[in-house]
């Protein structure tokens, strides 16, 4: 059995990894103040960002769904990898050699996701090398006829699968991959009725399909030979690392420009993505052997930073029946975007690849620039299905089109589209307006929640977690909350001496007092990279969520100088509050003391002087 990764290596990998860089491969992050970033949560759908990342403490937290953790847990949840696999992936990224202990042998040798990634990359390298072979002339010809030269092929990692049953299999076996690993990666298929395997891709041009981080997870292969009886495009089957409903071809290349320009162009094929990128439309992506769906939207919304409504999603569809069907599917999910959606249809039914080939790069750019709003496109497509020369046809068309207009998110646009629909139908504006209003009313009527079936078990109650939202809003609690936020997030800026004094203060809120005690217990590690982990470890489990929220919540200041001043000031206010309480108690004791008992009287007065002196010294720079 393989040993465990040495704890010191785990900590070093984490310390040398910027969590914002890892999360940024999946989510577009924006500044949320000094040391804080935010974006749309990757774990649940939301319209406004509530997902916060703090690189300095190495944690993320969503104030919407409550998901939180460090860089390892993020990868585990996003990519469904084990803890060891998450460590191994990050170690490879930062160039740290891992050491294993407590088991037989060295590194794990069982089949896992890391091995599947490695097998796919080895296969990608193999295919690229074979594209230059004599047998790949048919592949090079195919590319050339579509306007793609060797440089373009290299840019997108295109390769060629030899027309052989086992050339790839033997090549990968020679590099230490087992038949089990190759099968699990979808690179080979089983021979019917035998235990043997054969290459899945043979005699085909091959595109590597990469995840958002750029790792090769599968392939799409195009038929080239007349005697190939397979489908036109053959993709990797579902594997532990390849899920076609969640993958967008070209996203690894397009994500930065999508994030910067707040625009994504969704095309229909691999060559269309290539044509767009080479023509300067570097935000193009495509689905991989499946229709555009909900999971694709979730991915794109996170990359777009789709929370403000200023972004654009541009779909390109062929004008044929299949293209219209694809447009209808995309329109059915359009409401999931905050960004505005558009449709671009090339003249004469040309797709972006053919458009570039016949009319040049500028024609591709003009295609995207000439996009039409999705609603306008869909209305025109729908009306084309009815005979508008008859009363029956116009009434049927109105019934079909009214719900489309009523679904327009921007209420300022609905009157204009209502008027346009009236014009296209040749019907009275009042009649069309009533139909749109009625459709809007029907869409707002939500179906009732399905009743629980008789005998169906009641879901087990979840353990109650303490949250910032549970805290009262009185001024004293706010001071205690904000001071704990400052000390958790910036203990060294506050100053360890000041923190040591602050954790001795009394707190009116009993929940925050528990956090204070945990902070005090972990204080010797305040300057360590795992400071927050230490505090969480000292906190009772139901309150650990509150510690994370306090550590992740944005501070009200925006510059580092302002933050330094703020965290010190709010901590001082907390201490002053406690000193004022002590002073009030001492004055009460002094009033009750027997004046003849000089020893007690003088002791109280001395304590009053000490408290007042401490108050004054707090504000001394």
BATOR-681004 format. One record per residue (C-alpha): x, y, z. Coordinates in steps of 0.1 Angstrom, whole numbers, padded with zeros to 4 digits, always signed. Layout:
XYZ ...
***
This chain:
+0000+0000+0000 +0013+0035-0009 +0022+0058+0020 +0007+0091+0030 +0021+0124+0017 +0044+0139+0043 +0027+0166+0063 +0055+0191+0058 +0052+0187+0020 +0014+0193+0022 +0020+0225+0042 +0048+0237+0018 +0026+0231-0013 -0002+0251+0003 +0021+0279+0014 +0035+0282-0021 +0002+0282-0039 -0019+0313-0043 -0055+0302-0039 -0067+0331-0060 -0047+0317-0090 -0064+0283-0086 -0099+0296-0080 -0093+0321-0109 -0091+0292-0133 -0127+0285-0126 -0142+0318-0114 -0136+0354-0126 -0125+0372-0094 -0127+0409-0088 -0112+0430-0061 -0134+0433-0030 -0110+0454-0010 -0074+0450+0003 -0066+0413+0004 -0101+0402-0007 -0115+0390-0040 -0150+0380-0050 -0169+0363-0078 -0199+0342-0086 -0200+0311-0065 -0191+0279-0084 -0211+0257-0061 -0245+0273-0066 -0263+0296-0090 -0265+0332-0080 -0270+0366-0097 -0247+0387-0075 -0213+0376-0062 -0212+0363-0027 -0181+0340-0031 -0150+0355-0014 -0114+0345-0016 -0086+0358+0007 -0052+0348-0007 -0034+0359+0025 -0052+0334+0046 -0056+0308+0018 -0094+0304+0023 -0126+0309+0003 -0161+0312+0016 -0195+0317+0000 -0219+0338+0021 -0247+0325-0001 -0245+0287+0002 -0219+0284+0031 -0193+0265+0011 -0158+0273+0024 -0123+0258+0027 -0088+0260+0015 -0072+0254-0019 -0072+0216-0014 -0109+0214-0006 -0117+0237-0035 -0101+0213-0060 -0117+0183-0043 -0151+0198-0047 -0147+0213-0082 -0129+0184-0098 -0140+0155-0076 -0105+0145-0067 -0092+0130-0035 -0072+0150-0010 -0040+0133-0021 -0047+0139-0058 -0053+0176-0051 -0020+0179-0033 -0002+0160-0061 -0017+0183-0087 -0007+0215-0069 +0027+0201-0062 +0033+0195-0099 +0021+0231-0105 +0046+0247-0081 +0074+0222-0088 +0076+0205-0054 +0087+0168-0051 +0064+0150-0027 +0076+0124-0002 +0055+0096+0011 +0057+0078+0044 +0039+0053+0065 +0034+0027+0037 +0051+0003+0014 +0070+0019-0015 +0069+0055-0027 +0043+0074-0045 +0009+0059-0051 +0008+0035-0081 -0030+0028-0082 -0051+0042-0110 -0063+0077-0102 -0072+0110-0118 -0036+0122-0119 -0027+0091-0140 -0056+0097-0163 -0045+0133-0169 -0010+0120-0176 -0022+0093-0200 -0043+0119-0219 -0013+0143-0222 +0010+0115-0234 -0016+0106-0260 -0019+0142-0271 +0019+0144-0275 +0018+0112-0295 -0010+0125-0319 +0009+0158-0324 +0041+0139-0333 +0022+0116-0358 +0007+0146-0376 +0040+0150-0393 +0042+0114-0404 +0038+0102-0440 +0005+0085-0432 -0010+0117-0419 -0010+0135-0453 -0048+0131-0454 -0050+0150-0421 -0027+0178-0432 -0047+0181-0465 -0079+0184-0445 -0065+0212-0425 -0050+0230-0454 -0082+0229-0474 -0099+0247-0444 -0073+0274-0442 -0052+0260-0413 -0015+0258-0416 +0011+0240-0394 +0013+0270-0370 -0025+0269-0365 -0024+0232-0359 +0004+0236-0333 -0015+0265-0316 -0045+0242-0310 -0025+0210-0304 -0041+0191-0333 -0027+0157-0340 -0033+0126-0361 -0043+0091-0349 -0026+0065-0371 -0047+0040-0390 -0036+0012-0366 -0053-0010-0341 -0026-0008-0314 +0001+0018-0322 -0011+0042-0295 -0018+0014-0270 +0018+0001-0274 +0032+0036-0272 +0015+0043-0239 +0022+0009-0224 +0058+0016-0232 +0056+0047-0210 +0042+0027-0180 +0005+0031-0184 -0016+0000-0177 -0045-0013-0198 -0068-0005-0169 -0056+0032-0170 -0059+0034-0208 -0094+0020-0207 -0105+0043-0179 -0092+0073-0198 -0112+0063-0228 -0081+0060-0251 -0088+0023-0259 -0118+0001-0264 -0124-0035-0255 -0125-0062-0281 -0159-0079-0280 -0157-0114-0266 -0120-0111-0255 -0099-0094-0229 -0079-0075-0255 -0082-0038-0264 -0076-0016-0294 -0070+0021-0301 -0103+0041-0299 -0091+0067-0325 -0077+0054-0358 -0071+0072-0390 -0085+0104-0378 -0076+0141-0372 -0076+0146-0334 -0083+0177-0313 -0073+0177-0277 -0101+0187-0254 -0088+0205-0223 -0105+0216-0191 -0105+0252-0180 -0071+0249-0165 -0055+0236-0197 -0052+0200-0188 -0060+0175-0216 -0090+0154-0205 -0102+0139-0238 -0102+0141-0276 -0125+0148-0305 -0116+0129-0337 -0128+0137-0372 -0133+0110-0398 -0111+0113-0429 -0111+0080-0447 -0139+0065-0468 -0136+0031-0453 -0141+0045-0418 -0176+0034-0408 -0177+0053-0376 -0195+0087-0370 -0182+0119-0385 -0169+0130-0351 -0159+0105-0324 -0153+0119-0289 -0138+0104-0257 -0166+0086-0237 -0175+0097-0202 -0146+0092-0179 -0138+0102-0143 -0122+0134-0157 -0142+0140-0189 -0179+0150-0187 -0191+0163-0220 -0220+0183-0206 -0196+0204-0185 -0168+0209-0211 -0164+0237-0236 -0138+0233-0263 -0114+0263-0264 -0124+0277-0230 -0088+0273-0217 -0076+0296-0245 -0106+0320-0244 -0112+0324-0206 -0089+0354-0201 -0104+0374-0229 -0139+0363-0220 -0133+0377-0185 -0117+0409-0197 -0141+0417-0225 -0173+0403-0208 -0182+0385-0241 -0183+0349-0251 -0190+0335-0286 -0206+0300-0287 -0200+0283-0320 -0208+0248-0332 -0175+0230-0339 -0138+0227-0333 -0129+0242-0367 -0152+0271-0360 -0134+0278-0327 -0101+0278-0346 -0114+0301-0373 -0127+0326-0348 -0095+0327-0327 -0073+0330-0358 -0096+0358-0370 -0092+0377-0338 -0125+0366-0321 -0106+0351-0292 -0136+0345-0270 -0150+0316-0290 -0159+0282-0275 -0178+0252-0286 -0196+0222-0270 -0181+0188-0274 -0204+0163-0290 -0235+0175-0271 -0260+0204-0272 -0255+0236-0252 -0270+0231-0218 -0274+0242-0182 -0240+0230-0170 -0223+0249-0198 -0241+0280-0187 -0229+0276-0152 -0193+0274-0164 -0197+0305-0186 -0214+0326-0160 -0185+0321-0136 -0159+0330-0163 -0179+0360-0176 -0185+0373-0140 -0221+0373-0151 -0236+0394-0123 -0240+0429-0137 -0259+0423-0169 -0233+0441-0190 -0219+0410-0206 -0227+0395-0240 -0233+0359-0250 -0233+0355-0288 -0245+0322-0304 -0237+0313-0340 -0262+0289-0356 -0264+0274-0390 -0296+0286-0407 -0307+0250-0415 -0332+0229-0394 -0306+0216-0371 -0293+0251-0364 -0328+0264-0357 -0333+0235-0333 -0301+0244-0315 -0312+0280-0313 -0345+0269-0297 -0326+0248-0271 -0303+0277-0263 -0332+0302-0260 -0349+0279-0236 -0321+0284-0211 -0314+0321-0220 -0330+0334-0188 -0302+0317-0168 -0278+0345-0180 -0277+0380-0166 -0257+0389-0197 -0275+0399-0228 -0278+0372-0254 -0274+0375-0292 -0274+0355-0323 -0251+0358-0353 -0260+0340-0385 -0235+0342-0414 -0247+0350-0450 -0255+0321-0473 -0254+0296-0444 -0216+0297-0440 -0203+0287-0406 -0173+0307-0392 -0148+0283-0406 -0162+0285-0442 -0167+0322-0438 -0131+0328-0429 -0119+0305-0457 -0140+0322-0485 -0142+0358-0472 -0113+0363-0448 -0107+0371-0412 -0125+0404-0414 -0158+0387-0424 -0157+0366-0392 -0153+0397-0371 -0181+0415-0390 -0203+0384-0384 -0200+0388-0346 -0203+0426-0348 -0236+0422-0367 -0252+0401-0341 -0289+0404-0334 -0306+0402-0300 -0317+0366-0292 -0353+0377-0287 -0355+0394-0321 -0340+0363-0338 -0364+0339-0320 -0395+0360-0328 -0386+0361-0365 -0378+0324-0366 -0412+0317-0349 -0433+0339-0371 -0417+0322-0401 -0436+0290-0392 -0470+0306-0396 -0491+0318-0426 -0495+0355-0417 -0518+0361-0446 -0546+0345-0427 -0564+0356-0395 -0559+0321-0380 -0522+0322-0388 -0517+0357-0372 -0536+0347-0341 -0516+0315-0337 -0484+0334-0343 -0493+0359-0316 -0501+0332-0291 -0467+0317-0298 -0447+0349-0298 -0463+0368-0269 -0446+0346-0242 -0412+0354-0258 -0417+0391-0255 -0431+0387-0220 -0399+0369-0209 -0376+0398-0219 -0357+0405-0186 -0353+0443-0193 -0387+0459-0188 -0376+0489-0208 -0373+0467-0239 -0407+0450-0238 -0427+0480-0251 -0404+0483-0281 -0406+0446-0289 -0443+0446-0284 -0446+0474-0310 -0423+0455-0333 -0443+0423-0330 -0475+0443-0337 -0459+0456-0369 -0446+0422-0381 -0480+0406-0375 -0500+0435-0389 -0522+0435-0358 -0536+0462-0335 -0510+0473-0309 -0536+0471-0281 -0544+0434-0289 -0507+0425-0290 -0500+0443-0257 -0529+0424-0240 -0515+0391-0252 -0480+0400-0239 -0494+0411-0205 -0515+0379-0202 -0484+0357-0211 -0464+0376-0185 -0490+0370-0158 -0491+0332-0166 -0453+0329-0164 -0454+0344-0129 -0477+0318-0115 -0454+0292-0099 -0466+0256-0096 -0473+0245-0060 -0447+0225-0042 -0453+0188-0046 -0466+0172-0013 -0445+0146+0005 -0458+0111-0003 -0473+0091+0025 -0447+0071+0043 -0419+0092+0028 -0392+0098+0055 -0388+0134+0067 -0353+0147+0058 -0329+0146+0087 -0324+0181+0102 -0291+0197+0094 -0268+0207+0122 -0274+0243+0129 -0243+0265+0119 -0237+0299+0135 -0235+0327+0110 -0229+0364+0108 -0266+0368+0099 -0275+0355+0134 -0257+0383+0153 -0278+0411+0166 -0273+0446+0151 -0267+0466+0182 -0237+0489+0183 -0218+0469+0209 -0221+0436+0191 -0210+0453+0159 -0178+0466+0176 -0170+0431+0189 -0177+0415+0155 -0156+0440+0135 -0127+0438+0160 -0127+0400+0157 -0128+0403+0119 -0097+0426+0120 -0077+0403+0143 -0086+0372+0123 -0078+0388+0089 -0048+0409+0098 -0033+0399+0132 +0002+0412+0122 -0012+0446+0110 -0031+0450+0143 +0001+0441+0162 +0005+0410+0183 +0008+0430+0216 -0025+0447+0208 -0041+0413+0199 -0028+0398+0231 -0046+0426+0251 -0078+0424+0230 -0083+0387+0236 -0085+0394+0273 -0115+0417+0269 -0150+0408+0281 -0177+0405+0254 -0214+0410+0257 -0222+0385+0229 -0216+0349+0241 -0211+0335+0206 -0184+0360+0198 -0169+0353+0232 -0163+0317+0220 -0145+0330+0189 -0124+0353+0211 -0114+0323+0232 -0104+0303+0201 -0084+0332+0188 -0066+0335+0222 -0058+0298+0222 -0043+0300+0187 -0025+0333+0192 +0010+0318+0193 +0005+0310+0156 -0008+0344+0146 +0021+0350+0121 +0019+0314+0107 +0005+0306+0072 -0021+0283+0088 -0033+0309+0113 -0069+0306+0103 -0068+0268+0104 -0055+0270+0139 -0083+0293+0151 -0109+0271+0134 -0094+0240+0150 -0098+0257+0185 -0135+0265+0178 -0165+0242+0185 -0177+0226+0153 -0211+0244+0150 -0192+0278+0153 -0164+0271+0129 -0185+0285+0101 -0188+0318+0119 -0150+0320+0123 -0146+0315+0085 -0172+0341+0078 -0155+0366+0101 -0122+0358+0084 -0136+0363+0049 -0161+0392+0053 -0148+0423+0035 -0135+0452+0055 -0148+0487+0049 -0114+0502+0038 -0100+0500+0003 -0063+0508+0005 -0036+0490+0025 -0028+0522+0045 -0065+0526+0054 -0068+0490+0063 -0038+0492+0087 -0053+0522+0104 -0088+0506+0105 -0078+0472+0120 -0058+0489+0147 -0085+0515+0155 -0113+0490+0157 -0092+0467+0180 -0084+0497+0202 -0121+0506+0203 -0128+0470+0216 -0102+0474+0243 -0115+0509+0252 -0150+0495+0256 -0137+0469+0280 -0116+0495+0299 -0147+0517+0302 -0166+0488+0316 -0138+0482+0341 -0138+0519+0350 -0175+0519+0357 -0172+0488+0379 -0143+0504+0399 -0162+0536+0404 -0191+0516+0417 -0168+0497+0441 -0152+0530+0451 -0186+0545+0459 -0195+0514+0480 -0162+0512+0498 -0157+0521+0534 -0137+0554+0534 -0121+0543+0567 -0106+0512+0551 -0077+0531+0535 -0060+0501+0521 -0090+0490+0500 -0098+0526+0491 -0063+0534+0479 -0061+0500+0459 -0093+0509+0440 -0080+0544+0432 -0047+0530+0420 -0066+0505+0397 -0086+0535+0384 -0054+0553+0376 -0040+0523+0358 -0071+0518+0337 -0072+0554+0327 -0035+0554+0319 -0040+0523+0297 -0068+0540+0279 -0045+0570+0271 -0016+0549+0260 -0038+0530+0235 -0039+0560+0213 -0002+0568+0215 +0013+0561+0181 
***
